[in-house]
Amino acid sequence: MVSKTTLSDIENIESDCLTPQQVSDILKVSKKTFLKAALSDHNDLGFPIIKVGQRIKIPKEPFLKFMKGK
């Protein structure tokens, strides 16, 4: 799988939340794999998710901190 989104791209996004596709690109896993983990083991991800119905959003700042090891 080729990553389409870089961490630099994520830092430059104006939105406060990320999509599962953006996060899965950074983590180098399929969107399906990320969604499965987010829906079943979200406490083990290392960053929070927001679930509204079947939709998932990922707060940008906590995700960036996770990726930078902070």
PESUL-V114498 format. One record per backbone hydrogen bond with DSSP energy under -0.5 kcal/mol. NH is the residue of the N-H (numbers start at 1). CO is the residue of the C=O. E is the energy in kcal/mol with one decimal. If there is no record, write none. Layout:
NH|CO|E  NH|CO|E
This chain:
3|1|-0.5  10|6|-2.0  11|7|-2.3  12|8|-1.4  13|9|-0.5  13|10|-1.2  18|58|-3.3  20|56|-0.5  23|19|-2.2  24|20|-2.7  25|21|-2.1  26|22|-1.7  27|23|-2.6  28|24|-0.9  29|24|-2.1  34|30|-2.3  35|31|-2.8  36|32|-2.2  37|33|-2.1  38|34|-2.9  39|35|-2.3  40|36|-1.6  41|37|-2.7  44|41|-2.3  45|42|-1.0  50|57|-3.3  51|49|-0.5  52|50|-0.5  52|55|-2.4  55|52|-2.1  57|50|-2.5  58|18|-2.1  60|16|-3.3  63|59|-1.6  64|60|-2.6  65|61|-2.4  66|62|-2.2  67|63|-2.4  68|64|-1.9  69|66|-1.2  70|65|-2.9
